[in-house]
């Protein structure tokens, strides 16, 4: 996935995850919402071509704080490049 597209979609998904933390609904609605967000997290990280994007780190952190699964291989790719800019 092109970097600009990843950045835009990551920003939308981060907002969606943040908003979902304050959502009230039935158990089925919340489960369905959570499953949809998890699929979006998986899809977006599968398309990540540039693991040095700051938005990738923000998405990882937001998703993990909210309890979403991030593939360990993706986590390793991000960790490998995390301190290149320092």
C-alpha positions as CSV (number, residue, x, y, z in Angstrom):
1,X,0.0,0.0,0.0
2,X,1.3,3.4,-0.9
3,X,2.5,5.4,2.1
4,X,0.1,8.3,1.7
5,X,-2.8,5.9,1.6
6,X,-1.6,4.1,4.7
7,X,-1.2,7.4,6.5
8,X,-4.7,8.5,5.7
9,X,-6.3,5.2,6.5
10,X,-4.3,4.8,9.7
11,X,-5.5,8.2,10.9
12,X,-9.1,7.2,10.3
13,X,-8.6,3.9,12.1
14,X,-6.9,5.5,15.1
15,X,-9.9,7.8,15.5
16,X,-12.3,4.9,15.1
17,X,-10.4,2.9,17.8
18,X,-10.4,5.9,20.1
19,X,-14.1,6.5,19.5
20,X,-15.0,2.9,20.1
21,X,-13.6,3.1,23.6
22,X,-16.5,5.3,24.5
23,X,-19.2,3.4,22.7
24,X,-22.2,2.0,24.5
25,X,-24.3,-0.7,23.0
26,X,-25.4,-4.3,23.3
27,X,-22.8,-7.1,23.6
28,X,-23.5,-8.2,20.0
29,X,-23.1,-4.7,18.7
30,X,-19.9,-4.1,20.6
31,X,-18.5,-7.5,19.5
32,X,-19.4,-6.8,15.9
33,X,-17.7,-3.4,16.1
34,X,-14.6,-4.9,17.7
35,X,-14.4,-7.6,15.0
36,X,-14.6,-5.0,12.3
37,X,-11.9,-2.9,13.8
38,X,-9.7,-5.9,14.2
39,X,-10.1,-6.8,10.6
40,X,-9.2,-3.2,9.6
41,X,-6.1,-3.3,11.8
42,X,-5.1,-6.6,10.2
43,X,-5.8,-5.4,6.7
44,X,-3.9,-2.1,7.2
45,X,-0.8,-3.7,8.7
46,X,-0.8,-6.4,6.0
47,X,-0.5,-3.6,3.4
48,X,2.3,-1.7,5.2
49,X,5.3,-1.3,3.0
50,X,7.2,1.3,4.8
51,X,7.6,0.3,8.5
52,X,9.3,3.6,9.3
53,X,6.1,5.7,9.1
54,X,5.2,7.4,12.3
55,X,1.5,6.6,11.7
56,X,2.3,2.9,11.8
57,X,3.8,3.3,15.3
58,X,0.8,5.4,16.4
59,X,-1.6,2.8,15.0
60,X,0.3,0.0,16.7
61,X,0.3,1.8,20.1
62,X,-3.4,2.8,19.9
63,X,-4.5,-0.7,18.8
64,X,-2.5,-2.5,21.5
65,X,-3.7,-0.1,24.2
66,X,-7.3,-0.8,23.2
67,X,-6.6,-4.6,23.4
68,X,-6.5,-5.4,19.7
69,X,-4.1,-8.0,18.3
70,X,-1.2,-7.0,16.2
71,X,0.6,-9.7,14.3
72,X,4.0,-10.5,16.0
73,X,5.7,-10.3,12.6
74,X,4.4,-6.8,12.1
75,X,5.6,-5.9,15.6
76,X,9.0,-7.2,14.8
77,X,9.2,-5.2,11.6
78,X,8.2,-2.0,13.4
79,X,10.7,-2.7,16.2
80,X,13.5,-3.3,13.7
81,X,13.0,0.3,12.3
82,X,11.8,2.1,15.4
83,X,15.0,3.9,16.3
84,X,16.4,4.7,12.9
85,X,15.4,8.3,13.1
86,X,16.9,8.8,16.6
